[in-house]
Amino acid sequence: MEKKHKMVRAVQIATTIFVLIGLLTLFIYSPFYSKTVIYLLNKFIPVEVNEVAAKSQRLGSFNDNETLEPGSNLWIARQAYLKTLEDDIQNNNSKNIAYIQMRYKDLINMIKDENLKKTKGQEDVIIPMNTEKTASEVQVDSAKILKELLTLNHSENNALMEQYKDFLIQNNTEDDSEIVNSASEIINLEDLQELNELVTKNDTSQAVAKSKPYAIVVLGGGLTLDKNGKDIVVNSYTKLRLEKTLEIEKQYKLPIVLSGVEAPYMQKWLKNHNVDAKLLEDRSMNTCENSRFSSLLLQKKGGAPTVILVTDQYHMPRTRRLFALNGIETIPVEAPMPTILTTWRPSSQNYDHSRRANYEALASIRDVFFGSSDCREIP
C-alpha cells in the first residue's frame, strides 16, 4: 500500500508539473505575456539621467552642420559658455545672458581666426602625448583620454576653460539695449524662458527632462537580403522604425541621427522617401554602443540634452536607460513590430512578441546587475 501511495503521489506531482507547463506555454502564446513583461520593464528599469555625463549635453546648441571635436578649443569654449550661463542663472537671475551670448559669439570668431592662421598640416593638440609611447600603449590610454576630454579633467583643458570664462564675463558695462540687439541673432525668447526656469529649480535635471528635443535618434533593427538575393537592405524591424521616423520628421523637422551598422542602408531608405538624414553613427554593434556612440556624436555637434528616441516597445526601456547613463533624456516613440498581437487567442505571432520580450528582459537584467561586457568605450 505504501508503495502504491508513493506512485500516486508521483503521478500527481508529474500531472501538476505538466499542467503548469501547459498553462505557461499557453500564456506565452497569448498576447498577455508580452504585455506583462513590457509593463514590468517600463515600471522597474530606471531612466534617471546621469548628471556627470549630462554636463556635456545640457543646455547644448545642437547643430548638425558643425562638429565640435572633444578636446578642441571650440569644444572647450562651448563648455565654458554653458558653465558661465549656469553660474549667471544661479547667481544673477539671468541678468547677463544676452551679454554672455554676445561675448560667446565673439569668442568663437576669435578661435576660428586663430585656427585659420595655423600653418598647413598643424593640428590643434589639446592633450600633449609622449611621442615615445608605442601604438599599443596609446591604444590602451585612448579610453582614459576620451573620458578626461569629456569631463574636462585635463589640467590644460581646465586652464583654457577658465580663460574663456573670464573672457565671457569681463567688461560688462555696455548699454543693455545694445547688448540685447547684438545678441538677438543667437538667442530667442523660448531659450530665455527655458533658462530662466532653472532659477526656480534646485534640481536642474527636472528642467532638462522638460526641454524640447534637439534631434531624432533612430536605432537600427537589422539588415537582410533583397528579393534578388544579392542586395543588402533594411529588414522589417528597421523599416518600421524608419516609417515611424518619417511621421515624426514631418511634425518636428528635427535632424535625424541613424545609429548602428545599418545606418548607411537606413540613410538610403530615407533618401528614397525624400528625407535626408545627415548624421550617421555606423560603428555600433549593440545597444550599449548605440547609446554611447550616438551620445558622443551628439556631443560633438554641440550637445543635445533631450532627443526623440525611435525603436520598438520591447527595446525601448533598456535603450532609454543606456542613453540616460550617457547624459541624454529621451522622449520615447515606439515603432510597431512586424507582427501584430491578437486580441486574446494564442498564436505564433504572439510568440514572436513573447520571445522578443524575453530577450529584452534578460538583457536588461544583465545590464543593470552586471553591465554590458561587449560594449566598446570609443568607436
C-alpha positions as CSV (number, residue, x, y, z in Angstrom):
1,M,0.0,0.0,0.0
2,E,2.8,2.4,0.9
3,K,4.4,1.7,-2.5
4,K,1.1,2.4,-4.3
5,H,0.7,5.6,-2.3
6,K,4.1,6.8,-3.4
7,M,3.2,6.0,-7.1
8,V,0.0,8.0,-6.7
9,R,1.9,11.0,-5.3
10,A,4.5,10.8,-8.1
11,V,1.7,10.8,-10.7
12,Q,0.0,13.7,-9.0
13,I,3.3,15.7,-9.0
14,A,4.0,14.9,-12.6
15,T,0.5,15.8,-13.6
16,T,0.7,19.1,-11.7
17,I,4.0,20.0,-13.4
18,F,2.7,19.0,-16.8
19,V,-0.4,21.2,-16.3
20,L,1.7,24.2,-15.1
21,I,4.0,23.8,-18.1
22,G,1.0,23.7,-20.4
23,L,-0.5,26.8,-18.8
24,L,2.8,28.7,-19.1
25,T,3.1,27.7,-22.7
26,L,-0.4,28.8,-23.4
27,F,0.3,32.1,-21.6
28,I,3.5,32.6,-23.7
29,Y,1.5,32.1,-26.9
30,S,-1.2,34.5,-25.6
31,P,-1.0,38.3,-26.1
32,F,-0.9,38.9,-22.3
33,Y,2.6,37.5,-21.6
34,S,4.5,40.1,-23.7
35,K,2.2,42.9,-22.4
36,T,3.1,41.8,-18.8
37,V,6.8,41.8,-19.5
38,I,6.8,45.2,-21.2
39,Y,4.8,46.7,-18.3
40,L,7.3,45.4,-15.8
41,L,10.2,46.7,-17.9
42,N,8.8,50.2,-18.1
43,K,8.0,50.1,-14.4
44,F,11.3,48.9,-13.0
45,I,14.0,49.9,-15.5
46,P,15.5,53.2,-14.2
47,V,15.9,56.1,-16.7
48,E,17.3,58.8,-14.5
49,V,19.9,60.8,-16.3
50,N,23.5,60.6,-15.1
51,E,24.3,64.1,-14.0
52,V,28.0,63.9,-14.6
53,A,27.6,62.7,-18.2
54,A,24.8,65.2,-18.8
55,K,27.2,68.1,-18.3
56,S,28.5,67.7,-21.8
57,Q,25.0,67.8,-23.3
58,R,23.0,70.1,-21.0
59,L,21.8,73.4,-22.5
60,G,23.5,72.3,-25.7
61,S,23.2,74.1,-29.0
62,F,22.9,71.2,-31.3
63,N,23.9,71.9,-34.9
64,D,24.0,69.1,-37.5
65,N,26.3,71.2,-39.7
66,E,29.1,71.8,-37.2
67,T,31.3,69.3,-35.4
68,L,32.8,70.2,-32.0
69,E,35.5,67.7,-31.6
70,P,36.0,66.8,-27.9
71,G,39.2,68.5,-26.6
72,S,39.3,71.1,-29.3
73,N,39.3,74.8,-28.5
74,L,35.8,75.3,-29.9
75,W,34.6,72.4,-27.7
76,I,36.2,73.8,-24.6
77,A,34.7,77.3,-25.4
78,R,31.3,75.7,-25.6
79,Q,31.7,74.1,-22.2
80,A,32.9,77.4,-20.8
81,Y,29.9,79.2,-22.3
82,L,27.5,76.6,-20.8
83,K,29.1,76.8,-17.4
84,T,29.1,80.6,-17.4
85,L,25.4,80.6,-18.3
86,E,24.6,78.2,-15.5
87,D,26.5,80.4,-13.0
88,D,24.8,83.5,-14.1
89,I,21.4,81.8,-13.9
90,Q,22.0,80.7,-10.3
91,N,23.7,83.9,-9.1
92,N,22.2,86.8,-11.1
93,N,18.8,85.6,-12.1
94,S,19.8,85.5,-15.8
95,K,20.5,89.3,-16.0
96,N,23.7,88.9,-18.1
97,I,22.6,86.2,-20.5
98,A,22.4,88.4,-23.6
99,Y,25.8,89.8,-22.9
100,I,27.3,86.4,-22.4
101,Q,25.7,85.3,-25.7
102,M,27.3,88.2,-27.5
103,R,30.7,87.6,-25.9
104,Y,30.5,83.9,-26.8
105,K,29.9,84.8,-30.4
106,D,33.0,87.0,-30.4
107,L,35.0,84.2,-28.7
108,I,34.0,81.7,-31.4
109,N,35.0,84.1,-34.1
110,M,38.4,84.7,-32.4
111,I,39.1,80.9,-32.1
112,K,38.2,80.3,-35.7
113,D,40.5,83.2,-36.8
114,E,43.3,81.7,-34.8
115,N,42.8,78.3,-36.3
116,L,42.9,79.8,-39.8
117,K,46.3,81.3,-39.0
118,K,47.9,78.0,-38.2
119,T,50.3,76.6,-40.7
120,K,49.1,73.9,-43.0
121,G,49.4,70.4,-41.5
122,Q,49.5,71.6,-37.9
123,E,46.9,70.2,-35.6
124,D,45.3,71.8,-32.5
125,V,46.7,69.5,-29.8
126,I,44.9,69.8,-26.5
127,I,46.4,66.9,-24.6
128,P,50.2,66.5,-25.1
129,M,51.1,62.9,-25.5
130,N,54.5,61.2,-25.1
131,T,55.8,60.6,-28.6
132,E,57.9,57.7,-27.3
133,K,54.8,55.6,-26.5
134,T,54.2,52.6,-28.6
135,A,51.0,52.2,-30.6
136,S,49.7,49.6,-28.1
137,E,50.2,52.0,-25.2
138,V,48.4,54.8,-27.0
139,Q,45.5,52.4,-27.7
140,V,45.3,51.4,-24.0
141,D,45.2,55.0,-22.9
142,S,42.7,56.2,-25.5
143,A,39.6,55.4,-23.5
144,K,41.0,57.2,-20.4
145,I,42.0,60.2,-22.5
146,L,38.5,60.4,-24.0
147,K,36.9,60.3,-20.6
148,E,39.2,63.2,-19.5
149,L,38.2,65.2,-22.5
150,L,34.5,64.7,-21.9
151,T,34.7,65.7,-18.3
152,L,37.4,68.5,-18.7
153,N,39.6,66.7,-16.2
154,H,42.9,67.5,-18.0
155,S,44.7,70.5,-16.4
156,E,45.4,72.3,-19.7
157,N,41.8,72.0,-20.7
158,N,40.7,73.4,-17.3
159,A,43.1,76.3,-17.6
160,L,41.9,77.2,-21.1
161,M,38.3,76.9,-20.0
162,E,38.9,79.4,-17.1
163,Q,40.4,81.8,-19.6
164,Y,37.4,81.5,-21.8
165,K,35.0,82.0,-18.9
166,D,36.9,85.2,-17.9
167,F,36.5,86.4,-21.4
168,L,32.8,85.8,-21.4
169,I,32.1,87.8,-18.3
170,Q,34.7,90.7,-18.5
171,N,33.8,94.3,-19.1
172,N,30.1,94.0,-18.8
173,T,29.5,97.8,-19.0
174,E,27.7,98.2,-22.3
175,D,24.2,99.5,-22.7
176,D,21.6,96.8,-22.1
177,S,19.5,97.6,-25.2
178,E,22.6,97.5,-27.4
179,I,23.6,94.1,-26.0
180,V,20.2,92.6,-26.4
181,N,20.1,93.8,-30.1
182,S,23.5,92.4,-30.8
183,A,22.7,89.1,-29.2
184,S,19.3,88.6,-30.9
185,E,20.9,86.6,-33.7
186,I,21.9,83.7,-31.4
187,I,19.2,83.7,-28.6
188,N,15.4,83.6,-28.8
189,L,12.7,84.1,-26.2
190,E,12.0,80.4,-25.9
191,D,15.6,79.8,-24.9
192,L,15.5,82.6,-22.4
193,Q,12.3,81.3,-20.8
194,E,13.8,77.8,-20.6
195,L,17.0,79.1,-19.0
196,N,15.0,81.3,-16.5
197,E,13.1,78.2,-15.4
198,L,16.3,76.8,-14.0
199,V,16.5,79.6,-11.4
200,T,13.5,78.3,-9.5
201,K,14.6,74.7,-9.6
202,N,17.3,73.2,-7.4
203,D,17.4,70.0,-9.5
204,T,18.4,71.0,-13.0
205,S,17.6,67.6,-14.3
206,Q,13.9,68.4,-14.0
207,A,14.4,71.3,-16.4
208,V,16.4,69.1,-18.8
209,A,13.6,66.5,-18.8
210,K,11.1,69.1,-19.9
211,S,13.3,70.7,-22.6
212,K,12.5,70.5,-26.2
213,P,14.0,67.7,-28.3
214,Y,17.1,68.5,-30.3
215,A,17.2,65.5,-32.6
216,I,15.6,62.3,-33.6
217,V,17.7,59.2,-32.9
218,V,16.7,56.0,-34.7
219,L,18.2,52.7,-33.8
220,G,18.8,50.1,-36.4
221,G,17.0,46.8,-36.1
222,G,18.9,44.6,-38.6
223,L,19.6,44.0,-42.2
224,T,18.5,41.4,-44.7
225,L,18.9,40.4,-48.4
226,D,16.6,42.0,-51.0
227,K,14.3,39.8,-53.1
228,N,17.0,39.3,-55.7
229,G,19.1,37.6,-53.0
230,K,22.1,39.9,-53.6
231,D,21.5,43.4,-52.4
232,I,21.5,44.2,-48.7
233,V,18.5,46.2,-47.4
234,V,16.9,47.0,-44.1
235,N,14.8,44.3,-42.5
236,S,11.3,44.6,-41.3
237,Y,12.2,45.8,-37.8
238,T,14.3,48.6,-39.2
239,K,11.9,49.5,-41.9
240,L,9.0,50.0,-39.4
241,R,11.3,52.3,-37.3
242,L,12.1,54.3,-40.4
243,E,8.4,54.6,-41.3
244,K,7.7,56.0,-37.8
245,T,10.7,58.4,-38.3
246,L,9.0,59.8,-41.4
247,E,5.9,60.6,-39.4
248,I,8.0,62.3,-36.7
249,E,10.1,64.3,-39.1
250,K,7.1,65.8,-40.8
251,Q,5.8,67.0,-37.4
252,Y,9.0,68.3,-35.8
253,K,11.5,68.9,-38.6
254,L,14.4,67.9,-36.5
255,P,17.9,66.5,-37.5
256,I,17.9,62.7,-37.7
257,V,20.7,60.5,-36.2
258,L,20.8,57.0,-37.6
259,S,22.6,54.6,-35.2
260,G,24.1,51.2,-35.9
261,V,26.0,49.4,-38.6
262,E,22.7,49.6,-40.5
263,A,23.0,53.4,-40.7
264,P,24.1,53.7,-44.4
265,Y,21.3,51.5,-45.5
266,M,18.8,53.4,-43.3
267,Q,20.0,56.6,-44.9
268,K,19.5,55.2,-48.4
269,W,15.9,54.1,-47.5
270,L,15.1,57.6,-46.1
271,K,16.6,59.3,-49.1
272,N,14.3,57.2,-51.3
273,H,11.4,58.7,-49.3
274,N,12.7,62.3,-49.7
275,V,14.2,62.7,-46.3
276,D,17.9,63.5,-45.8
277,A,19.5,62.1,-42.6
278,K,22.9,63.6,-42.4
279,L,24.2,62.2,-39.1
280,L,25.3,58.6,-39.2
281,E,26.7,56.6,-36.3
282,D,27.7,53.5,-38.2
283,R,30.1,51.8,-35.8
284,S,27.9,50.4,-33.0
285,M,27.3,46.7,-32.9
286,N,24.9,46.5,-30.0
287,T,22.5,48.6,-27.9
288,C,25.1,49.8,-25.4
289,E,27.3,51.0,-28.3
290,N,24.3,52.6,-29.9
291,S,23.7,54.8,-26.9
292,R,27.4,55.5,-26.2
293,F,28.5,56.4,-29.7
294,S,25.3,58.3,-30.6
295,S,25.7,60.4,-27.4
296,L,29.3,61.2,-28.4
297,L,28.2,62.2,-31.9
298,L,25.5,64.5,-30.4
299,Q,28.0,66.0,-28.0
300,K,30.4,66.7,-30.9
301,K,27.6,68.6,-32.6
302,G,27.1,70.9,-29.7
303,G,25.2,68.9,-27.2
304,A,21.6,67.6,-27.2
305,P,20.2,67.1,-23.6
306,T,16.9,65.7,-25.0
307,V,16.2,63.6,-28.1
308,I,13.3,61.7,-29.6
309,L,14.2,58.0,-29.5
310,V,12.7,55.6,-32.1
311,T,12.8,51.9,-31.5
312,D,10.3,49.1,-30.7
313,Q,8.5,48.9,-27.4
314,Y,10.4,46.0,-26.0
315,H,13.8,47.6,-26.9
316,M,12.8,51.0,-25.5
317,P,13.2,50.6,-21.7
318,R,16.7,49.2,-21.9
319,T,17.7,51.8,-24.6
320,R,16.3,54.7,-22.6
321,R,18.3,53.6,-19.5
322,L,21.6,53.4,-21.5
323,F,21.0,56.9,-23.1
324,A,20.3,58.3,-19.6
325,L,23.6,56.8,-18.4
326,N,25.3,58.8,-21.2
327,G,23.6,62.0,-20.1
328,I,20.7,62.2,-22.5
329,E,17.0,62.4,-21.7
330,T,14.8,60.5,-24.2
331,I,11.3,61.0,-25.4
332,P,10.2,57.5,-26.4
333,V,8.4,57.0,-29.7
334,E,7.6,53.3,-30.2
335,A,7.7,51.8,-33.7
336,P,5.4,48.8,-34.4
337,M,6.6,45.2,-34.5
338,P,6.5,43.2,-37.8
339,T,3.8,41.0,-36.3
340,I,0.6,42.1,-34.6
341,L,-0.7,40.7,-31.3
342,T,-4.1,39.0,-31.4
343,T,-6.9,40.2,-29.2
344,W,-6.9,37.2,-26.9
345,R,-6.4,33.9,-28.7
346,P,-3.0,32.1,-28.7
347,S,-1.0,32.4,-31.9
348,S,2.6,32.1,-33.3
349,Q,2.7,35.8,-33.9
350,N,2.1,36.3,-30.2
351,Y,5.1,34.0,-29.6
352,D,7.3,36.4,-31.6
353,H,6.4,39.2,-29.2
354,S,7.0,36.9,-26.2
355,R,10.4,35.9,-27.5
356,R,11.4,39.5,-28.1
357,A,10.1,40.4,-24.6
358,N,12.1,37.6,-23.0
359,Y,15.3,38.7,-24.8
360,E,15.0,42.3,-23.6
361,A,14.1,41.3,-20.1
362,L,17.2,39.1,-19.8
363,A,19.4,41.8,-21.4
364,S,18.0,44.4,-19.1
365,I,18.7,42.3,-16.0
366,R,22.3,41.7,-17.3
367,D,22.9,45.4,-18.0
368,V,21.6,46.5,-14.6
369,F,23.4,44.0,-12.5
370,F,26.5,43.0,-14.5
371,G,26.9,45.6,-17.2
372,S,27.5,45.0,-20.9
373,S,30.9,43.4,-21.3
374,D,30.9,43.7,-25.1
375,C,30.5,47.5,-25.2
376,R,33.5,49.4,-26.5
377,E,34.5,52.8,-25.0
378,I,35.1,54.6,-28.3
379,P,34.1,53.9,-31.9
